[in-house]
């Protein structure tokens, strides 16, 4: 039922939306004993990440986060409407051109979702829409002008909203994230809110990570694992532009991992939640895509197909690798918990 609702939410057919489910895997309490794959970093395009998650539960209207960017940027926001009086709210992401000349801004990807209460499904929905999106027409912003990049629409009291967008700006623009009453608009008098001390906000460079991973020569009983939010995946370091305080991005939510995996043909790719409930998505490209085969060039894979993964000893099979040209795009899902292990079981498993 949940899978049907997700397809309907995304406007996809059941037959073509996602890869067919694989047979359930037996319990496996040995995942952390498998050799940990050590990814080799590859040069990635420079992209800055603006994270707005503090205050996560917003009790007063105002500016949630703000900073000035130029070039390629990503914005990740996750908030709960707790404005007084049970009033409806809107989450807005606004670009303002403070420079003397016209600026051009292009949205290259955008995904968003809402839920009635905190639910890991919100992150999965956000990622599926983000991965399925493409560039929009460039937007011109006059000197001193503003353009709304995202408007959640009315959010009832208690509603949770998640949005992730990528943008390219021709010159310096100020990006602001607001949560306001549903009928209010931002203005110079809008207050800047203090962080809640529990969650994170800030500006972080190097928001795209490219990794190359080589699997060991498989044996009939071998498996290997790749950990997100583990020792080989250190947190990004940045700053809260509104307070000047240094920040560490625990979990690296909002970071896009572009993984090339060698030696994976025939292996079974599975996911294991290691830190609590996890429900997300990734993109797989298995083969070159232009070879005339029936393999999809890129296909979305669900992690937690029917419900969030919760049992660390119960991995979920998500893809049988068909070629030795495997590429994965992964972003940690809002509302879920890390670490997460991707497990490569040997052929024949």
Secondary structure, 3 states (H helix, E strand, C coil): CHHHHHHHHHCCCCCCCCCCCCCCCCCCCCHHHCEECCCEEECCCCCEEEEECCCCEECCCEEEEEEEEEEEEEEEEEEEECCHHHCCEEEEEEEECCCCCCEEEEEEEEEEEEECCCCCHHHHHHHHHHHHCCCCCCEEECCCCEEEEEECCCECCCCEEEEEEEEEEEEEEEEEEEEEECCCCCCCCCCECCCCCCCCEEEECCCEEEEEEECCCCCCCCEEEEEECCCCCCCEEEECCCCCCEEEEHHHCCCEEEEEEECCCCCEEEEEECCCCECEEEEEEECCCCCCCCCCCCEEEEECCCCCECCCCCCEEEEECCCCCEEEEECCCCCCCCCEEEEEECCCC
